[in-house]
Amino acid sequence: LEEIYDSVLDAQYKTSVTAVSLARYLCEHIDALPLSARSRILETHDFPIMIVPLIEEPPWTRRRTVTRADDNGGSASSVSALVWEKCI
């Protein structure tokens, strides 16, 4: 069950990175597209709004909880940290 869960997460990660790559390519070459394709991307599919979740939660990052001990020997505290992942 753990392997299936890991493979699902891996597939989601790869799909997200591919989507970002395609979005970047389309943004860089939007002038080369015909007017009808540009209109369809911007108006029908609302491409700018589709990219917002990728900006808010980048697929190449992940959050994990890091536990640190207090310097004065006190209790341990949990801190949510953003850890960068290597893009595949």
All heavy atoms as an XYZ file, in Angstrom:
694
protein
N       0.819     -1.189      0.000
C       0.000      0.000      0.000
C       0.870      1.263      0.000
O       0.557      2.224     -0.663
C      -0.932     -0.027      1.213
C      -2.031      1.019      1.221
C      -2.939      0.852      0.017
C      -2.821      0.920      2.491
N       1.971      1.182      0.744
C       2.900      2.311      0.795
C       3.524      2.574     -0.586
O       3.690      3.720     -0.989
C       3.994      2.014      1.829
C       5.021      3.098      1.969
C       4.670      4.076      3.065
O       3.783      3.805      3.871
O       5.305      5.130      3.067
N       3.859      1.522     -1.313
C       4.448      1.680     -2.645
C       3.462      2.320     -3.609
O       3.858      3.149     -4.442
C       4.891      0.322     -3.175
C       6.069     -0.263     -2.440
C       6.437     -1.642     -2.964
O       6.016     -1.986     -4.086
O       7.137     -2.358     -2.248
N       2.207      1.946     -3.508
C       1.181      2.539     -4.385
C       1.028      4.018     -4.081
O       0.960      4.850     -4.998
C      -0.159      1.795     -4.228
C      -0.029      0.366     -4.742
C      -1.274      2.535     -4.960
C      -1.226     -0.500     -4.455
N       1.003      4.365     -2.818
C       0.886      5.771     -2.418
C       2.088      6.570     -2.921
O       1.928      7.675     -3.443
C       0.775      5.875     -0.897
C       0.629      7.280     -0.397
C      -0.543      7.992     -0.600
C       1.679      7.904      0.268
C      -0.665      9.287     -0.139
C       1.562      9.198      0.733
C       0.380      9.888      0.528
O       0.260     11.175      0.968
N       3.283      6.008     -2.780
C       4.490      6.684     -3.274
C       4.460      6.854     -4.789
O       4.869      7.892     -5.314
C       5.745      5.919     -2.869
C       6.044      6.039     -1.383
O       5.510      6.966     -0.743
O       6.811      5.191     -0.874
N       3.972      5.844     -5.516
C       3.911      5.951     -6.974
C       2.875      6.987     -7.406
O       3.078      7.686     -8.401
C       3.617      4.595     -7.613
O       2.319      4.162     -7.281
N       1.774      7.108     -6.652
C       0.770      8.141     -6.961
C       1.367      9.526     -6.743
O       1.201     10.425     -7.578
C      -0.500      7.935     -6.114
C      -1.405      9.153     -6.181
C      -1.252      6.708     -6.568
N       2.070      9.716     -5.633
C       2.710     11.013     -5.377
C       3.758     11.332     -6.434
O       3.868     12.480     -6.883
C       3.349     11.017     -3.988
C       2.394     11.069     -2.806
C       3.184     11.033     -1.499
C       1.520     12.297     -2.865
N       4.509     10.345     -6.846
C       5.521     10.543     -7.875
C       4.879     10.932     -9.205
O       5.357     11.834     -9.894
C       6.357      9.278     -8.029
C       7.538      9.476     -8.943
O       8.241     10.501     -8.785
O       7.764      8.617     -9.816
N       3.780     10.279     -9.550
C       3.073     10.601    -10.797
C       2.498     12.011    -10.743
O       2.569     12.760    -11.730
C       1.973      9.581    -11.058
N       1.945     12.407     -9.602
C       1.413     13.766     -9.459
C       2.527     14.798     -9.588
O       2.357     15.836    -10.224
C       0.712     13.929     -8.113
C      -0.610     13.236     -8.021
C      -1.228     13.359     -6.640
O      -0.562     13.687     -5.662
N      -2.515     13.068     -6.559
N       3.662     14.516     -8.988
C       4.804     15.422     -9.050
C       5.279     15.598    -10.497
O       5.458     16.722    -10.968
C       5.931     14.879     -8.172
C       7.202     15.682     -8.247
C       7.306     16.884     -7.574
C       8.280     15.242     -8.998
C       8.469     17.627     -7.636
C       9.445     15.980     -9.063
C       9.530     17.164     -8.384
O      10.672     17.906     -8.462
N       5.456     14.488    -11.196
C       5.925     14.556    -12.583
C       4.912     15.264    -13.477
O       5.290     16.035    -14.367
C       6.219     13.157    -13.107
C       7.461     12.552    -12.502
C       7.734     11.173    -13.043
C       8.977     10.587    -12.418
N       9.278      9.244    -12.923
N       3.618     15.018    -13.254
C       2.575     15.681    -14.030
C       2.594     17.182    -13.784
O       2.458     17.980    -14.714
C       1.193     15.106    -13.667
O       1.197     13.705    -13.895
C       0.098     15.748    -14.486
N       2.770     17.589    -12.540
C       2.811     19.015    -12.205
C       4.011     19.713    -12.837
O       3.881     20.810    -13.386
C       2.857     19.198    -10.692
O       1.723     18.664    -10.098
N       5.158     19.071    -12.780
C       6.356     19.670    -13.371
C       6.196     19.771    -14.893
O       6.596     20.769    -15.500
C       7.617     18.868    -12.972
C       8.822     19.313    -13.758
C       7.871     19.008    -11.484
N       5.597     18.772    -15.511
C       5.349     18.811    -16.951
C       4.372     19.921    -17.305
O       4.560     20.628    -18.302
C       4.811     17.451    -17.434
O       5.755     16.441    -17.088
C       4.600     17.447    -18.929
N       3.345     20.110    -16.496
C       2.380     21.181    -16.734
C       3.045     22.552    -16.654
O       2.768     23.440    -17.468
C       1.229     21.096    -15.735
N       3.936     22.716    -15.692
C       4.661     23.986    -15.575
C       5.553     24.198    -16.787
O       5.642     25.308    -17.327
C       5.484     24.019    -14.267
C       6.421     25.205    -14.227
C       4.562     24.041    -13.077
N       6.200     23.149    -17.271
C       7.061     23.266    -18.452
C       6.250     23.659    -19.680
O       6.670     24.524    -20.461
C       7.779     21.943    -18.719
O       8.607     21.618    -17.654
N       5.102     23.025    -19.855
C       4.244     23.371    -20.994
C       3.713     24.793    -20.885
O       3.645     25.525    -21.880
C       3.078     22.388    -21.099
C       3.435     20.991    -21.577
C       2.233     20.070    -21.454
C       3.918     21.030    -23.007
N       3.347     25.197    -19.682
C       2.846     26.562    -19.478
C       3.929     27.585    -19.811
O       3.669     28.601    -20.464
C       2.371     26.727    -18.042
N       5.141     27.311    -19.383
C       6.253     28.224    -19.687
C       6.501     28.297    -21.189
O       6.698     29.376    -21.749
C       7.512     27.747    -18.965
C       8.690     28.634    -19.239
C       9.882     28.236    -18.394
N      10.985     29.109    -18.708
C      12.150     28.687    -19.170
N      12.371     27.414    -19.346
N      13.103     29.547    -19.435
N       6.470     27.153    -21.855
C       6.685     27.124    -23.296
C       5.601     27.922    -24.016
O       5.890     28.702    -24.926
C       6.703     25.678    -23.790
C       6.982     25.565    -25.260
C       8.277     25.631    -25.746
C       5.945     25.409    -26.174
C       8.549     25.547    -27.100
C       6.199     25.314    -27.537
C       7.499     25.387    -27.986
O       7.753     25.314    -29.333
N       4.348     27.732    -23.613
C       3.255     28.484    -24.247
C       3.390     29.983    -24.004
O       3.132     30.788    -24.901
C       1.901     27.991    -23.728
C       1.417     26.678    -24.303
C       0.152     26.231    -23.592
C       1.160     26.800    -25.798
N       3.789     30.368    -22.793
C       3.960     31.791    -22.494
C       5.088     32.408    -23.319
O       4.984     33.546    -23.770
C       4.229     31.992    -21.011
S       2.784     31.696    -19.985
N       6.160     31.656    -23.508
C       7.293     32.174    -24.270
C       6.989     32.289    -25.757
O       7.538     33.148    -26.442
C       8.513     31.275    -24.074
C       9.158     31.411    -22.723
C      10.354     30.495    -22.555
O      10.648     29.705    -23.478
O      10.988     30.571    -21.491
N       6.124     31.422    -26.279
C       5.866     31.390    -27.717
C       4.425     31.739    -28.074
O       3.925     31.325    -29.114
C       6.217     29.996    -28.256
C       7.663     29.661    -28.088
N       8.138     29.007    -26.971
C       8.737     29.912    -28.873
C       9.440     28.854    -27.082
N       9.838     29.403    -28.224
N       3.770     32.525    -27.245
C       2.369     32.864    -27.493
C       2.220     33.685    -28.785
O       1.206     33.594    -29.464
C       1.751     33.601    -26.281
C       0.234     33.648    -26.373
C       2.286     34.997    -26.143
C      -0.441     32.458    -25.841
N       3.237     34.461    -29.125
C       3.169     35.278    -30.339
C       3.184     34.429    -31.606
O       2.704     34.863    -32.652
C       4.331     36.269    -30.383
C       4.237     37.301    -29.277
O       3.102     37.566    -28.814
O       5.287     37.824    -28.863
N       3.721     33.239    -31.533
C       3.790     32.366    -32.706
C       2.471     31.643    -32.971
O       2.283     31.095    -34.059
C       4.905     31.345    -32.536
N       1.584     31.649    -32.002
C       0.300     30.963    -32.168
C      -0.666     31.815    -32.980
O      -0.622     33.042    -32.922
C      -0.326     30.666    -30.800
C       0.382     29.645    -29.925
C      -0.282     29.595    -28.564
C       0.353     28.284    -30.585
N      -1.560     31.182    -33.707
C      -2.594     31.947    -34.404
C      -3.507     32.655    -33.401
O      -3.610     32.255    -32.241
C      -3.379     30.890    -35.176
C      -2.603     29.639    -35.089
C      -1.635     29.770    -33.971
N      -4.165     33.701    -33.871
C      -5.025     34.500    -33.007
C      -6.129     33.650    -32.374
O      -6.465     33.825    -31.201
C      -5.643     35.659    -33.796
C      -6.529     36.610    -33.009
C      -5.736     37.246    -31.875
C      -7.098     37.668    -33.921
N      -6.679     32.707    -33.126
C      -7.752     31.869    -32.580
C      -7.245     30.990    -31.427
O      -7.944     30.796    -30.432
C      -8.356     30.994    -33.676
O      -7.376     30.134    -34.226
N      -6.016     30.490    -31.541
C      -5.446     29.671    -30.468
C      -5.161     30.518    -29.235
O      -5.420     30.102    -28.109
C      -4.168     28.995    -30.946
N      -4.642     31.735    -29.443
C      -4.409     32.642    -28.321
C      -5.702     32.976    -27.596
O      -5.771     32.957    -26.373
C      -3.766     33.939    -28.800
C      -2.301     33.831    -29.003
C      -1.731     35.170    -29.296
N      -1.437     35.198    -30.722
C      -1.028     36.250    -31.391
N      -0.897     37.399    -30.777
N      -0.757     36.168    -32.668
N      -6.715     33.267    -28.386
C      -8.014     33.608    -27.805
C      -8.576     32.439    -27.011
O      -9.114     32.608    -25.919
C      -8.987     34.016    -28.911
O     -10.263     34.218    -28.385
N      -8.457     31.245    -27.556
C      -8.980     30.056    -26.871
C      -8.224     29.800    -25.559
O      -8.825     29.469    -24.540
C      -8.883     28.845    -27.783
C      -9.574     27.635    -27.229
C      -9.630     26.557    -28.294
N     -10.310     25.399    -27.800
C     -11.609     25.158    -27.956
N     -12.362     26.023    -28.606
N     -12.154     24.069    -27.475
N      -6.909     29.971    -25.585
C      -6.111     29.762    -24.372
C      -6.478     30.782    -23.304
O      -6.666     30.431    -22.133
C      -4.603     29.832    -24.691
C      -4.172     28.588    -25.449
C      -3.772     29.978    -23.421
C      -2.755     28.654    -25.970
N      -6.594     32.041    -23.697
C      -6.815     33.101    -22.710
C      -8.275     33.257    -22.299
O      -8.569     33.538    -21.137
C      -6.288     34.429    -23.260
C      -4.777     34.467    -23.480
C      -4.375     35.761    -24.156
C      -4.042     34.280    -22.177
N      -9.199     33.084    -23.222
C     -10.611     33.323    -22.923
C     -11.346     32.047    -22.523
O     -11.986     31.991    -21.482
C     -11.299     33.958    -24.139
C     -10.709     35.280    -24.565
C     -10.952     36.373    -23.540
O     -11.993     36.331    -22.857
O     -10.079     37.251    -23.416
N     -11.268     31.021    -23.339
C     -12.043     29.805    -23.094
C     -11.483     29.008    -21.927
O     -12.218     28.609    -21.024
C     -12.073     28.925    -24.358
O     -12.555     29.706    -25.445
C     -12.955     27.718    -24.160
N     -10.172     28.773    -21.932
C      -9.560     27.941    -20.902
C      -9.061     28.745    -19.708
O      -8.641     28.164    -18.713
C      -8.425     27.112    -21.490
C      -8.875     26.160    -22.540
N      -9.692     25.092    -22.258
C      -8.661     26.122    -23.873
C      -9.956     24.426    -23.370
N      -9.333     25.033    -24.369
N      -9.085     30.076    -19.805
C      -8.671     30.966    -18.718
C      -7.308     30.555    -18.157
O      -7.136     30.288    -16.971
C      -9.738     30.983    -17.635
C      -9.734     32.289    -16.862
O      -8.987     33.200    -17.259
O     -10.479     32.384    -15.879
N      -6.344     30.513    -19.048
C      -4.991     30.053    -18.746
C      -4.343     30.782    -17.569
O      -3.735     30.131    -16.715
C      -4.142     30.175    -20.008
C      -2.820     29.499    -19.931
C      -2.729     28.122    -19.992
C      -1.656     30.227    -19.800
C      -1.509     27.483    -19.926
C      -0.430     29.600    -19.739
C      -0.366     28.227    -19.800
N      -4.456     32.123    -17.465
C      -3.812     32.793    -16.319
C      -4.340     32.314    -14.963
O      -3.570     32.145    -14.023
C      -4.132     34.272    -16.540
C      -4.332     34.389    -18.009
C      -4.973     33.100    -18.422
N      -5.640     32.061    -14.862
C      -6.206     31.584    -13.600
C      -5.783     30.139    -13.331
O      -5.617     29.736    -12.184
C      -7.745     31.707    -13.621
C      -8.155     33.161    -13.729
C      -8.376     31.067    -12.397
C      -7.697     34.035    -12.583
N      -5.585     29.372    -14.389
C      -5.170     27.987    -14.232
C      -3.761     27.884    -13.630
O      -3.434     26.918    -12.943
C      -5.189     27.293    -15.603
C      -4.850     25.830    -15.555
S      -4.936     25.060    -17.176
C      -3.550     25.792    -18.005
N      -2.939     28.908    -13.835
C      -1.560     28.889    -13.357
C      -1.454     29.299    -11.884
O      -0.484     28.957    -11.220
C      -0.692     29.793    -14.249
C      -0.630     29.181    -15.627
C       0.692     29.984    -13.696
C       0.155     29.967    -16.620
N      -2.466     29.964    -11.346
C      -2.403     30.456     -9.966
C      -2.089     29.354     -8.953
O      -1.217     29.544     -8.098
C      -3.704     31.216     -9.598
C      -3.773     31.515     -8.118
C      -3.790     32.497    -10.406
N      -2.741     28.176     -8.997
C      -2.375     27.135     -8.021
C      -0.921     26.678     -8.143
O      -0.302     26.314     -7.143
C      -3.319     25.977     -8.340
C      -4.456     26.581     -9.058
C      -3.897     27.765     -9.788
N      -0.372     26.730     -9.349
C       1.031     26.352     -9.524
C       1.966     27.377     -8.901
O       3.059     27.045     -8.461
C       1.350     26.168    -11.004
C       0.642     25.019    -11.699
C       0.924     25.052    -13.187
C       1.047     23.696    -11.102
N       1.530     28.636     -8.859
C       2.337     29.677     -8.233
C       2.205     29.601     -6.714
O       3.193     29.731     -5.985
C       1.921     31.064     -8.754
C       2.252     31.174    -10.237
C       2.578     32.175     -7.951
C       1.690     32.392    -10.913
N       0.972     29.373     -6.219
C       0.752     29.317     -4.778
C       1.363     28.073     -4.144
O       1.903     28.127     -3.049
C      -0.741     29.364     -4.471
C      -1.354     30.714     -4.742
C      -2.844     30.739     -4.473
O      -3.449     29.655     -4.309
O      -3.395     31.838     -4.434
N       1.249     26.938     -4.779
C       1.810     25.679     -4.285
C       2.681     25.063     -5.374
O       2.241     24.180     -6.107
C       0.696     24.699     -3.904
C      -0.012     25.030     -2.632
C       0.879     24.876     -1.415
O       1.770     23.995     -1.418
O       0.689     25.647     -0.478
N       3.905     25.520     -5.532
C       4.765     24.991     -6.588
C       4.981     23.485     -6.431
O       5.203     23.014     -5.320
C       6.081     25.739     -6.393
C       5.798     26.859     -5.471
C       4.572     26.514     -4.710
N       4.899     22.741     -7.525
C       5.051     21.290     -7.420
C       6.465     20.843     -7.082
O       6.673     19.715     -6.691
C       4.646     20.789     -8.807
C       4.847     21.947     -9.708
C       4.598     23.173     -8.878
N       7.433     21.731     -7.199
C       8.812     21.345     -6.922
C       9.186     21.612     -5.463
O      10.334     21.513     -5.087
C       9.769     22.079     -7.850
C       9.540     23.540     -7.870
C      10.069     24.473     -7.033
C       8.690     24.243     -8.766
N       9.601     25.715     -7.350
C       8.747     25.610     -8.417
C       7.874     23.861     -9.823
C       8.018     26.584     -9.092
C       7.156     24.836    -10.495
C       7.236     26.171    -10.134
N       8.203     21.960     -4.632
C       8.446     22.153     -3.208
C       7.546     21.225     -2.411
O       6.566     20.709     -2.911
C       8.158     23.598     -2.772
O       6.796     23.887     -3.022
C       9.043     24.577     -3.491
N       7.907     21.037     -1.162
C       7.038     20.296     -0.270
C       7.214     20.837      1.137
O       8.238     21.412      1.478
C       7.320     18.800     -0.306
C       8.626     18.412      0.310
C       8.805     16.922      0.274
N      10.121     16.622      0.807
C      10.384     15.586      1.532
N       9.445     14.728      1.806
N      11.596     15.369      1.976
N       6.200     20.660      1.952
C       6.267     21.107      3.341
C       6.443     19.891      4.232
O       5.830     18.876      4.026
C       4.988     21.836      3.729
C       4.774     23.101      2.971
C       3.562     23.832      3.519
N       3.140     24.871      2.617
C       3.712     26.056      2.507
N       4.745     26.341      3.231
N       3.256     26.948      1.661
N       7.297     20.040      5.220
C       7.430     18.988      6.209
C       7.637     19.629      7.575
O       8.121     20.750      7.683
C       8.533     18.017      5.843
C       9.907     18.461      6.176
C      10.873     17.329      5.954
N      11.857     17.796      4.982
C      12.959     17.174      4.750
N      13.216     16.048      5.343
N      13.818     17.645      3.890
N       7.260     18.918      8.600
C       7.384     19.424      9.958
C       8.747     19.051     10.509
O       9.147     17.900     10.458
C       6.273     18.843     10.841
O       5.019     19.164     10.251
C       6.334     19.411     12.225
N       9.426     20.043     11.009
C      10.758     19.848     11.578
C      10.654     20.096     13.084
O      10.116     21.105     13.509
C      11.779     20.819     10.946
C      13.139     20.656     11.569
C      11.825     20.628      9.448
N      11.150     19.172     13.887
C      11.117     19.326     15.339
C      12.496     19.736     15.829
O      13.486     19.087     15.530
C      10.687     18.004     16.007
O       9.446     17.602     15.444
C      10.539     18.173     17.485
N      12.510     20.831     16.568
C      13.764     21.340     17.106
C      13.690     21.387     18.629
O      12.672     21.761     19.187
C      14.030     22.753     16.601
C      14.455     22.808     15.168
C      14.903     24.191     14.860
N      13.937     24.743     13.900
C      13.916     25.983     13.502
N      14.747     26.847     13.988
N      13.042     26.384     12.625
N      14.793     21.063     19.268
C      14.865     21.175     20.727
C      15.175     22.615     21.099
O      15.907     23.313     20.392
C      15.935     20.247     21.284
N      14.609     23.054     22.197
C      14.846     24.412     22.689
C      16.301     24.527     23.149
O      16.888     23.587     23.690
C      13.887     24.711     23.834
C      13.866     26.181     24.194
O      14.460     26.981     23.441
O      13.261     26.529     25.221
N      16.919     25.695     22.945
C      18.320     25.904     23.339
C      18.523     25.807     24.856
O      19.580     25.417     25.327
C      18.813     27.266     22.849
C      18.931     27.313     21.342
O      19.025     26.233     20.729
O      18.933     28.416     20.778
N      17.513     26.165     25.625
C      17.635     26.173     27.080
C      17.267     24.826     27.697
O      17.075     24.742     28.895
C      16.736     27.267     27.675
C      17.133     28.638     27.176
O      18.296     28.866     26.878
N      16.184     29.538     27.083
N      17.160     23.792     26.894
C      16.815     22.487     27.423
C      15.323     22.327     27.658
O      14.891     21.391     28.309
N      14.544     23.231     27.134
C      13.091     23.190     27.321
C      12.438     22.187     26.392
O      13.073     21.271     25.875
N      11.174     22.369     26.176
C      10.414     21.426     25.348
C      10.740     21.616     23.870
O      11.197     22.669     23.445
C       8.915     21.631     25.579
O       8.539     22.921     25.151
N      10.480     20.564     23.100
C      10.708     20.613     21.660
C       9.534     21.314     20.992
O       8.390     21.191     21.423
C      10.869     19.211     21.107
N       9.809     22.042     19.944
C       8.741     22.737     19.234
C       8.725     22.280     17.783
O       9.763     21.947     17.214
C       8.950     24.252     19.304
O      10.172     24.598     18.679
N       7.542     22.269     17.185
C       7.402     21.877     15.781
C       7.328     23.128     14.927
O       6.581     24.048     15.218
C       6.139     21.044     15.571
O       6.257     19.835     16.256
N       8.102     23.137     13.884
C       8.134     24.270     12.965
C       7.872     23.747     11.568
O       8.489     22.775     11.141
C       9.506     24.983     13.011
C       9.548     26.121     12.018
C       9.803     25.469     14.410
N       6.938     24.373     10.847
C       6.672     23.967      9.479
C       7.663     24.682      8.574
O       7.750     25.903      8.571
C       5.239     24.331      9.089
O       4.982     23.932      7.779
N       8.433     23.920      7.831
C       9.466     24.495      6.980
C       9.225     24.097      5.535
O       8.703     23.021      5.253
C      10.838     24.018      7.428
N       9.606     24.958      4.634
C       9.497     24.681      3.210
C      10.828     24.105      2.746
O      11.865     24.730      2.881
C       9.169     25.962      2.454
C       8.729     25.834      1.024
C       7.452     25.014      0.939
C       8.490     27.201      0.419
N      10.778     22.888      2.214
C      11.982     22.188      1.786
C      11.965     22.064      0.276
O      10.986     21.609     -0.300
C      12.069     20.795      2.446
C      13.300     20.070      1.963
C      12.074     20.931      3.946
N      13.043     22.475     -0.369
C      13.102     22.411     -1.822
C      13.444     20.999     -2.275
O      14.320     20.363     -1.729
C      14.142     23.385     -2.354
C      13.726     24.786     -2.138
C      14.066     25.591     -1.090
C      12.869     25.547     -2.964
N      13.474     26.803     -1.232
C      12.734     26.817     -2.379
C      12.181     25.301     -4.160
C      11.954     27.823     -2.928
C      11.416     26.300     -4.710
C      11.306     27.541     -4.092
N      12.731     20.537     -3.275
C      12.978     19.223     -3.869
C      13.731     19.410     -5.167
O      13.565     20.409     -5.866
C      11.658     18.513     -4.169
C      10.946     18.012     -2.946
C      11.626     16.827     -2.342
O      11.986     15.896     -3.089
O      11.808     16.814     -1.115
N      14.502     18.446     -5.533
C      15.209     18.465     -6.812
C      14.225     18.104     -7.935
O      13.496     17.122     -7.844
C      16.345     17.454     -6.784
C      17.140     17.421     -8.055
C      18.254     16.394     -7.947
C      18.978     16.275     -9.258
N      19.994     15.227     -9.214
N      14.169     18.905     -8.982
C      13.290     18.624    -10.120
C      13.838     17.432    -10.887
O      15.032     17.311    -11.100
C      13.194     19.820    -11.056
S      12.259     21.161    -10.361
N      12.940     16.577    -11.308
C      13.344     15.375    -12.049
C      13.441     15.704    -13.518
O      12.675     16.368    -14.086
C      12.346     14.239    -11.822
C      12.368     13.853    -10.351
C      12.662     13.057    -12.685
C      11.332     12.827     -9.974
